[in-house]
Each structure stands twice: as C-alpha cells, then as structure tokens.
Amino acid sequence: MKKFKHSIESDFPFIEISKIAKQESWRKEINRPIYHIHKWWAVRLGSVFRGILLGALLDENQNVMDFYYKKNKFNKKIVFDPFMGSGTTIGEAIKLGSKAIGCDINPVSTFIVNQAFENISEFELDKYFSIIEKKVKNKIQYYYQTCDPETGELIPVLYFFWVKMLTCPNGEVVPLFSNYIFSRNAYPQKKPQAQLLCPQCWSVFEDRYDTVHSICPKCNNEFNPHNGCAKNQDVYCSDGKKYKIKELVKNNIHPLDHKLYAIMALRKNGEKIYLQPTDFDFELYKKAKIELAKNKKKYIPSLEIRPGHNTNQARGYNYFYWKDFFNDRQLLCLNTILEGISQITNQEIRDQFLCLFSSTLEFNNLFCSFKGEGTGAVRHLFSNHILKPERTPIENSIWGTDKSSGTFSTLYRSKILRAKTYLNNPFELLLEKDMFDNLISSNKIIASEPINITKAKSMNELEGINNSIYIFNGDSSSTKLPEKSIDAIVTDPPYFDFIHYSELSDFFYAWLSPLLKDKHKYFSNNYSFNNAEVQHKDPAIFSRLLANVFIESNRILKDDGILIFTFHHSKTEGWAAIYQSIILAGFSLIASYPVYAELMASSPKHASNSPISIDAILVCKKNKDNNKLLKKDNTEKYINAFAENGFKLSENDKFVIIYSLLLIQLNGKRLTFDETNEYLKIESLAIFQSIK
C-alpha cells in the first residue's frame, strides 16, 4: 500500500499564514480566547497551528489555503500533543473535526485546558457568578473604598499605590522611588499631564511628565521629579552614600515593608481622581490586617518558593513563600472569594470559577505595577520571565468595577464568557486588502462547527466517540497510548534555557492544590514540578529529555504518520539540542518552513536587541531518507518572501531561518552534540556572510 504523503511535506503557505497570524497576534486573547482563559507561557498562535494541522491532515495533492476557511471533518484522524501547554493544538484539531489527545506534565496546564473546553452554558455560569457576587462582593469592596475630599462620600478605589521602604545603615528609612512621577499617559506627547508625589510632604499633585523643576503646591518644596533615591541597583541615602539595594535587603529576613502613598478612585460620575491617602485609608488597611489575623483564613497558601532560575531574584528579596507575594488586604479578599467558590457543590461549575480565581491572581499581587493612563493599567506579575520584585507595586481592587481591569468581575467577562462565546462560534480571521495589498480590515469567518466535545477518559473511549478529546496529565515519554495509533503529532516543545514553567506555575499551584488535590491526583504533589519535566540549562541533557518524548512519539505514531513542531532559538546550542533529539528518536527532518509566530512588541520580547518573531516549523517522519541540501537560494527565498510582504526580520529571525534549514542539510548524520554544535556554527557563519 502506498504510504500517505502529507501536504506539508512538499509545500506550506508560510506567507499567507504569517499574514493571518500577524493580525491575530495583535489581540490574541480576543481572536483565540479559548487559549487565554488563564496564564500560560509561550502560547502559540491558533492560525499557525490551524495551517500546520491542515498540512498534516491533507494529502500531497491538496493545498492548505483551499481548506483554511472551510468546515473540515477529519473525524478518522487522531492528533496528539505531548506538550499541551495552553491547548492550542487541541483546540485547532477539534475545529478541523479530528479527535485530539493532549498531555502535559504540568498540573496547571492540564487543569486549564480541561476548563477551556468544558461545555457549560453562559446562563449557568451567570447564575453561579451572581451567587458568588451576592456572597462576597460587598465584603471585598468594603476594603476598596476611600473618602472623596470634596463631597465626603465613600467612593470605590481602583488602585492603591505602594512603595518599598529600605533602611539605610544610618537608620534612615528610604522609599525606593526611581522618580516621583508615578502616573503618566501612555502617549505623553499628546497628553503631557502626569501625577507627581512630593518627596517632602508626600502630597499628590499634577504637573507635566517632562518637567525637571516642580513645586509642591502644599509645602512649596522645589525638586526635580526625575531624581529618586533608587537608581538601577543602588540606593542613595541622605548622607550622600550609595549602597547596593540587594546587600541591604540581606539584613532582613522578611520582604521589605511597603508604604501606601497614593490612590486612584472613581467618583459617581465616572471621573477618575488621584488622592493622597488619609487616616481613613490607613485605618481601613489596619482593619483588613486585624480581620485576617483574627480568622486565620484557611485558603491562604503555605507553599514555599523553590530555588530556581526564575525564582531566585524573588528569593533574593526575602520572598520565601508564595503568600508573601500579597499584602494582608489582598490575602483577606482573595480568601473571601475562595470561600464563596468553595460553597458551590457542582464540581464542573466550581472548577470554572477556580480557574477564574487563579487567573485573577496574576493581576492582584505585589509584583504588579502601574502601566499608566490610556492603556490597561496593571502590568501583571509575569511581564518578565523572572519573578522580579516590584519597587513601586500597584494594588488592584480584586473584585473590580466597570472601569477596572484584571479583577475577578472583569476577567469573568473578558476571559471566561468570551471563551464560551468562541466555543459556540469559532471564527477565523479573513483579511481584506486593497489592490496594493494593503490591509483594509479583517473579518470573522465561521469555518468550524461549534466546539461541543465529549471528554474521553481513555484512548478506547476516544476512538468510539466523534467530537471527542482525551486530556491527561503525565510524562509524555511514557504515555501508555497504543503503538502506531496516532496520525499526527503536532506540538511546541519547551526551550532549554528560557522559561522554567513549573517554577512559575507554582504561583498558581500554591492556591489551587489544596482545593483540587482530592479531585485531581496530579494536584496532590508538593509542587507542580516533576523530575521528568523537559527542562534543563545544559543543552545536551535537555536534548536527551526531549529525545525521550520523541522516542515515545515514534512508538505511537503510525508508519506514515508525521511529527511537526515549532521552534525558535537564538543560540546554536538550542538547535544542536533539537537536532540530536530528532536523530536519537529515529526521525528524519524532511522540511522546514518559517512562519510569523509572535508580536515583536510583546513584553519581554520588546526589550530584546534582536527580538524573535519567527518560528521554524520542523517536519519529521520516521526514518525517511532525506536528500535535500541547503542552498543559498533557499535561505534567501524565505528571507526575501518576508521582506517583499512587509515583514521586518531581525537578525535573530534570520538566525532561526538559517539554522532550521541547516538541520536539513545535516541529512540525518549521526553526530555528537559537540560535533553538531560546531558544524552549525561554521556553516551558519558562511551563510550569514553570503546574505549580507
């Protein structure tokens, strides 16, 4: 019997898909909300994976774009993702009518993907949201109010502004302000008004964002608002001496104290006002502190923070427990929400709101900061890949108002309900362009049946049910799936030296585990970490861990099946590791295509000197002879195609394209890691020089 040849083996419309992907990337959480109900890292674009899956499921005589906007029904195909993450492969496979299996070693991933595809009506969710609201809203909002100085009325607080306080060797307590302009507009040239804090009397007043000479209207103090006590890693004490902040922090055993210095509140007419805190505000916080201590709230996490690449900076500031990421008012109010959720007897409904609660944590902790006016106000905890202590944190209002963002009530609408709407009407973006190929608009096209699936509990159950998925938690190097049972494996593996997912996901795990461990065994461990996690700073060890998963993939993949994964890296070692894992697992790399994968302006990519917006799509089959050779024209073909279509590639984007093609040129050679690494360095240098 002639073996099935997949469309993606010989061609892939990478430019057409990249154009759609770029449009999706501007508002990923709106254009593919089912993958954004909860924080996960390196969430890939749904449009890209729809294209990849079509390339894997169509035959060589069929073109991906001919089927991209059609309702497909690959109901006899089974797709597997061994690194499920946020569930992108699962969702896109379901939309194409195939069966899907997802596995992830991280319990938080397994939980959120299950929640993303839970078939619960908006009516039911609204009913239970109203029940929770009735029980907890007023209790929480009591602690997020202030007194309007003009009317004397109590009005809701949107944000409390705090600053870390550090004790100098001379006994002076210094606020760690780098400057005294604490709020400005995202577009200051258009709206130059900013909010300033007087360093002498701590009054709040308005001035220009670019002023270098400001006079406090309350105490007449003259100062340059750009000169704070903290600069980079140093603090300047009043005696003129400079000290390293981290060295002084070591003198404490607890995180630094915080001082409340400003408030943003909301008047009844919708006007936002900035206020200096008064005795009322300090007493209100004191009440929360007393209430927390008095009742010893049972849902406060006790989990310690493990030492690690992503956690060591927080530990260096004496954050040793996850509860330390929150102040007493936050702990009290978050506990209040959990008390309300825990009283829901319907387990499926309860889990939906636990997912929402966990998502709320990202925007309600002392590692959040203020982004400014004219944009989403809260810069969340994971805006950096490391857990970076915030010197001037912002305290969000947790339950929230109609003017809030990142709160329990607003995230319910923007994440949970939006995802449910998408399940009922899964759309694709159709780009409308003028005669000069300029984008005019993007329209939403329904190209899939509603996502109304059955969750199978085993492979046998999956095979007997249409519109079904099988999600499980575990080590993907040992799946227990039947041999030669999978048609296509499509995934996005971890990166060896970037984000250590379990170190970061412990932040959520600390809160979820006590409530979910009785229902889900994968929440019964001490941490979200598993020894089999494919993550290691040593690229050779990382390669072996990844190879173990690919070896299992080879076992469960049909003989004419296909393994496709996306990858990018700015280091030669990363590509050497990938090549080694492919060869060790008995696969051959038969094709590679570049594709737009991530918005360059996203943080922390935006801070990079040469951000990567391109992924390589690497296509593998079992022990297939590969006689393709890399030519200069192949590299230039891809680079020129992007340039001709308005994509600006960084040097690291070109690096991704060159290295992915170099892996094909290796032609399945069995080299050691060091030999592969050296080969790639030498060959890439020659190609870089030739395309300059």
N, C-alpha and C positions, 0 to 999 in steps of 0.2 A: 504493500500500500504506500502510495506517495505521501511523504510527510507534509504536514501543513506548513506553509510558509506565510509568515505574518507580514502584514503591510509595512510595519515599521522596520523590518529587516532591510528593505531596499530604499525606503524614502520616508520622509516625515516633513510636514509643512511647518517648519520651525518659525518662519517669519509670520505666517498667518496666525499661528497660535500665540506667538510673542506679542502681537498687536492686541489680541483679546486679553492676554494675561496682564499687559501693562495697564489696560483700562480697569481690569478687576483689582489690581494692586492698590489703586488709589483709595478704595473703600472696601477692603477685603471683608470686613465684618458685616457689610451690607450686601455685598454681591455673593458671598457664600457664608451666611450666618451660622449654618449648622456646624462649621468647624471653629466657631469663635464664641461658643456659649461659655467657655471657661478658658483661662490662660493655658496655652501650651507654647512650646518653643519651636521656632523654625517651621511654622505652619506653611505648607506649600500651597500654591495656587490651584484651585479646583479646575480652572480652564485648561491648565497644563496637563493635569492628570486625566482629564476627560480625553484630551488628544492622545496621550500616551496609551490609555486603555483601549481606545478605538484602534490605534496602531497595533496593539497586541491581539485584539479580537477579530479584526478584519483580515481577509486574506490578501495575498500579494497583488491581486487584480483590482482591489478596492482602495479608493482614496479617502483619507481621513476626513477631509473637509466636505466631501459629498455626504457624509453621515453625521457631521458635527451638530447640525441643527435639526436632525430628525429624531423621532422617537424610536429607539432601538430596543431589541428584545433578544439578548444573548442568554436566554434562560437555561441553556445547556452548558454554559461555561461557568467555571469556578475560579475566582480571583482570590489570591492570598496576599496579605501584607504582614510581614513579620515584625515590622517596626511601625506599629499603627499610629502612634502619636495622637494627633487630633482627629484622625479618622478620614482624611481626605480621600485616600484610595477607596475606602469602604463606601463612602457616600457616592463617589463618581461611578463606581462599579454598579451600585444599586440603581442609579439613574439610567444606566445603559441596559438594565434588565437582567444582569447576570447575578449569580449568587456570590456572596463575599464572605471571606473569613479574615478576621483581624486578630492579631496577638500583640501584646506589649508586655514587657517585663515590669513596667511601672504601674502600680495600682491606680494612681491618679488618672493616667491615660485611659486605662480600662474603664474606670468609672465614668469619665466624662463622655467617652464615645457611646457607652450604653445610654447615657442620658440624652445625647444628641438625637438618637434615633428611637426614643421612647414615644409610642403612639398615645399621646394624651391630648384631649381636645382643649382648645383655648378656653372654652366655657368652664371645664373642670378646674383648670389652672386658676382662672379668675376667681372662681368660687373659693378656693382654698387660700388664694392670696388675700382676699377680703377677710377671711377668718384670722389669718396671721396679723393683718393690718389692725384689725379691731383689738387684738390682744396686746400688741406691742408698740404700735406707732406712737401713741401719746406718751408712754413711758420713756421712749427714746428721745422724742422731740422736746420733752421737758428739759433735758440736759443740753439741748442745742437751741437755746434762745438767749436773747440779750435785751437790754432796755434801750429803747430809742431815746437819745438825749433830747430830741425836740418835742416829742409827744408824751414821753414817759411810758409808752405802751411796750409790752413784750412782743418782740418780733423774732422770726426764725433766723438762726445763724446758718450761713452756707459753709464758712470755713473759719477755723481758728488758726492763727499763725504763731508758730513756736520757734525758739532758737535754742541751740545747745549752749550750756554755760560751762566754762572751763576755769579751774582755779590755777592761777599763776603761782610760781614759787614764792612770791612776796605776799601771798594771801589774797590778792585781788581776784575777784570773780569776773571773768570777761565773757561777753556774748560773742559767739563765733560767726559774726557777720563779715562777709567779704565786702559788702557795701550796704548802704542804708536805703537803697531803692528796692522795696520788696514787692512791688507790683507795677508792671508796665504793660502796655498793649503789645500784642504780637506784631503789630505793624506801627512801630513808634514814630516813623516819619509822618504818617498820616494822622496819628493820634498821640501827640507827644506828652499828654498828661500822665503823670505817674504818681504812685503813692510812696511817701518817704517816712522814715522814722527818725526822730531826733535822738541822737546818741546821748544827750544830756538828760532830758526830761521824759523821753520815750513817748512823746506825743506823735500822733499820726496826722500828716497833712499832705497837700497836693503841691507838686511842682513839676517841672519838665524832667523827662528821663535823662537828658543830656547836660543838665546844669552841673557846674563844678563849684558853684558858690550858692548855698541855700541858707536861709534864715528861718529858724523855727518861729512861727507866729505866737507860740505860747511863752517861751522863755528867752527869745531873741538870740539863741545860740547860733553862731555862724560856723558852718562846716562844709566840707566837700563830701557829698553823699557817696562818692565812689570809693572813699577810703575807709574801709572797715578794719577791724582788729585781726581778721584772719585773711591771709594771702597764701593761696596754694596749700602747702602742707604746714605752714608756720602760723604762729600766733604772736602778736606784738602786745606786750604788757605796757602799762602806763609809765613804767620806769625806763622805757625805751629798749628793753631787752627782747630778743627774739628767741622763741623756743619751738621745737618740733611738737606739733599737736599730739601725735601718737605717743611720744615719750611722756608727756604729761598725763595722757589718758591712762597710762600704765600704773599711775599712782592710785587709781581707783580700782575697786573690784566689781562695780556695777556700771551700767551705761551712764553717760553724763546726764545731769539734770537738764530739764528744759524750762524755759520761761515763756509764758504767753505774752505777746507784745502787740498783736493786732487782731481784728475781727472783720470779716466781711459778712454783713447781714442783709436781710431782704425786707424792705418796707411793704406795707399792704398794697401800695400802688405799683409794685414790681420793681421799684428802684433799688439798686444795689448800693450799699454805703459801707465805707471803711470807718472803723471806730477804734479808739484806744480802749483796752479793757478797763473795767471799773471794779469796785469791790463786789458788785453783784456777780460778775463773771468769775472772779476768783473764788467766791463762796459757792457758786454753783459747781465748780470743779471739785471743790472740797467735799461737797455733798456726795458727788459720784464716788469719790475715793472712799468715803466712810461707808457708803452703801455696798461697795464691792467687798470691803474688808469684813463687814458685818455678816453678809450672807454666804461668803465663801463659795462663790459660784462654781458649780460642778463642771461646766463645759470649758473652762479655761485650760488650754493645753499645757502639759507638763514636759513635753518632749525637749530634749537637749538638742543643740545645734552641733552637728558633726563637723570636725575639722575637714577642710577641703578647699579645692581651688576656688570655688565660687562663694565659699562661706568665711574664709579666713579673714577677710577685711572686716566683716561684721564682728567676728570674734575678737579682732584686734581692738575694737571699741567696747569690749566687755559685754557684747551680746552673746550670751551662752545658752539662752533658752528662747524658743520661738515666741513665748508670751512677752518677752522683753521688747518685741517689735511694736508693742501697743501701749498707749498710756492707760491709766485706770478708767477713764471715761469710756474709751473705746472697748476695753475688756468688758466693762459692765453692760454696754449696749449691745455688743456682739453676742454676749451670753444671753441677753434678753431675747434676741431674735432666735437663737438656738432653742431656747425654752419653748417658744411658740411653735417652731417647726417640729420639735420632738413630740408634741402632742397630737400630730397627725397620725392616724392609725393606718391609713392607706400607704403601704410601703413605696409604691411607684411614685405617688404624688410627693411623699416625704423626700425621696431621693432627688426629685427635680428641684425642690427648694433647698436641699442641702448643697446641690450643685450651684445654685444661685448664690447661696450664702458664701460658699468657698470662693466664687468669682468676685464677690464683694470685698473680700479680704485684701485683694490686690491694690485697691484704691483707698483703703482705710487702715493705715498703719503709719508709723513714724519714720518710714523710709520714703514716703511720698513727698513731693514738693509742688510748688505752685508754678504753672506754666505761664500764667499771665492772662490778661483780658483778651477777648477776641478769639479765643481758642478753647479747646477742652481744658478746664482749669487745672486738673490734677495730673501731675506726672507720676505715673504709677511706680510701684516697687521694682519692677523688672525692666525699667528703661535702660539699665546697664546689665551686662551679663554676669556681673558680680553683684553681691548684695552690698551696695555702697551706702554707708551711714549718711543720712542727710543732716547737714548742719542747721538748716532752717526748714524743718518739716511743716507740712500743712495737715491739719486735722479736718477731714471731710465730715459731713453731718450724718453719715451712716444710713439713716432711713431716707433722708433727702426730701427735696421739694421739686416742683416743676422746673425750677431754674438750676437744679443740681446736675452733676454728672458723677458716675462711678459710685452711686449709692444703691442700696438694696431695692428701692422702689423704681429708680430709673433704669437699673440694669435688668430688672424684670421685664420692662417693656423693650429695651434695646437689644437684649440678648435672648432671653427665653421665648418671648412672644414672637420676635422676629424670626427665630429659628423655626418655630412651629408653623408660621406662615409660609416659610420656604419649603417645608416638608410637603405642604399641600399644593404649592405652586412652584416647583423647582425650575428656575429660569436660567437661560444663558444670555450673555451679552452679545448682541448683534451690532456691529459698528457700521454706522452710516457715514460715508465720506463723499466729498465733492470731487469734481473732475480732476483736481490736482492732488488727490489722495490725502486731503486734509480732513481730520475728524470733525464731523458736524455734530453728531450725537451718538449715544449708544442706547439701543432699545432692548427691552427684556422680552426674550422669546421663550415660550414654553416648549421645551424639546425633550421632556421626560414625563412619564406618568407620575402621579403623586407618590411620594415615598411613604408607603404604608406596608411595612415589612413585618415578618414574623421572626422573632429571635429564637434560633435553634439552640439547643443545649448540647449538641454533639454533631459530628460530621454525618452520621447516619440520618439524623433528623433533618439536617440541612438538605441532603440530597433528595429527600422526599417532599420538600415544600418549595413551591415557587415564591419569589419575592422574599427570600429569607437571608439572614446573616447569622454568622456564628462568631461571637466575640468571646475570647478567653484571655486570662492573664497567665503569663508564664514565660519560660525560657524558649525562645524561638529556635534554639539549636536542638531542641528535643520536644517536638510538637505532638507526637503520637498520632499525627494525621496519617492516613493510609498512603502507602507507596504509590507513586505515579497517579495521583488523584487530582492534581491541580493543573489548570490550563495556563495560567499566567500568574507570575509573582511580580508585583509592582510595589515599590517602596522608596523610601528616602531614609537611608541609614544615618546614624549619628556621626559626628565629626570627632576625631580623636582628641583634639586639644582645644575645643571650644567650650560648649556648654555641657556641664555635668548635670544632666536632667534631674537625677534623684536628689542631689544636694539642694537644688532649688525647689523641687516639688515637695520636699519635706515641710516647707512652709504651709502648704495646704494639708498635707498628710497629718500634721500635728493636730489639726482641728477635726478632720474627717474620721480618722481612725477610731477614736473612742465611740463614735456613733454608728460606724459601719462594720466594725470587726465581727460582730455577731452574725451579720447577714452575709458578708463577703469575706472569705478566708484570707484573701490577698491583702486585707487591711489589718490583719492580726499580728504582723511582724512589728519589730521595734521602729523600723524606718521604712521608707519607700525604696531603699537601696536593696539590690540583690547582687550576690557575687558574680552572677553570670551576665551582668549588665555589660553591653558592648561599649565600653568607655575606658580609655587609658591614655595617659600622657605619652607613653612610649609607643611610637607608631608601629613597631614590629609586634608588640603584644596586642595592640588594637587590631592589627591585621589578622592575627590568629583568632581573636574573639569573633570578628566579623566572618572569617572563613568558616567557623563552626556553624554559624547560621546559614551561610550559603551552602555548606555541605548538606545540611538538612533540607534546604530548598531543592537541591539537586535530587535528593531521595524522593521527595513528594511530588516533584514536577513530572508531568508526562514527558515522554521521549521527544515529542515535537513541541513541548511547552516552551515558554520564554521567561527569562528573568530580566526585568528592566528596573533600573534605579537611577535616581538623580543624585548628583554630587557636585560640590564645588569646594575648592580649597586653594589657598594662596601659598602653600608650602609644597615643595617637591615631595617631602616625606608623606604627605597625605595621599598623593597619587600613587606613590610606591606601595603604600599600605593597601590601597584599593586593588591594585593590580595583583599583588600577592594573594589577596583573599579570593579573587576570581579564579586564579590558576589553581590554588590549593583545593578549591571546591569542585574542580573538574568542569569548569565552564570555559568557554571561549568568548571573547568580546568581539562581536561581529559588526557593530555600528555605533556611532556616537553622533549626537546632534546637540547643538547649543540651543537654549531657549531662555527667554526672559523669565525671571523667577521671583524677583523681589524689588520693591520700590527703593531706589537709591537713597531717598530722603528719610527712610525709616531709621529710627534710633535702635541700636548704636551704629548702624552702618554709615550714617551721615557723618559721624566723627572720624571715619577712616580716611586716610590719604588717598587710597585707591579702592573704593568700595566695590563689592562684587554684586552685580545684579543678574548675572548669567549662571544658570545651572547647565551641567552636561547631562544629557540623557544617555545612559550607557546600556546597550542592548546585548544580552548574553544568551547563548544557547548551550546545550550540553555537548561538550567535546566536538565542536564543529570546526572543521578546517577553516582557517582564516588566512586568506592570501592577499588581503587588502594592504596596500602600502600607503603611507602618508606622503603626499606631495605638497610642495609649497602652495600649489593652486588650491588644494583642499582647505588649507588654513585661510587663505585669502578669500576663498569663496564665502565662507561663513562670516568673516570679519567685514567684508565688503557688503554682503547682503544686509547686515545690521545697519551699517553706515548709510546705505542707499535708502533705507526705510526710516531714517530719522532717529535711530538708537545711538546714543553716545556710549561707547565702550571704554571702560577704564583699562589700565594696564593689567590689572588682575583679572578682568573679564577676558582679555586676550590670552592671559595665562591659562585660564580654565579651558578655553577652546583648544589651545596648542597641546596641553597635557592630555586632554581626553583623546585627541587624535593620535598622540604618541603611544598611548596604551595599545591602540590597534596595531600600530607598526611593530610592536614587540612580538606580534604574531604568535602568541601562546608560548613564548620561550620560557623555560623554567629557570629563572634566575633567583639568586638570593635577594633578600630585601636590599642589602647594600649595593649589589650589582644593578638592581632595578633603579635605585635612587641615583646612582652615578650616571647611568645611561640617560635617564630623563634630564638630568642637569645639563649634560653635554649637548644632547640633541635639541633641547629647548632653546639654549643659548644661540645655536646656529640659526634656528627658525626666527627667533626674535630679531636677530641682526638682519635677516633677509627681508623682513616685512617693515623695517623702519622707514 
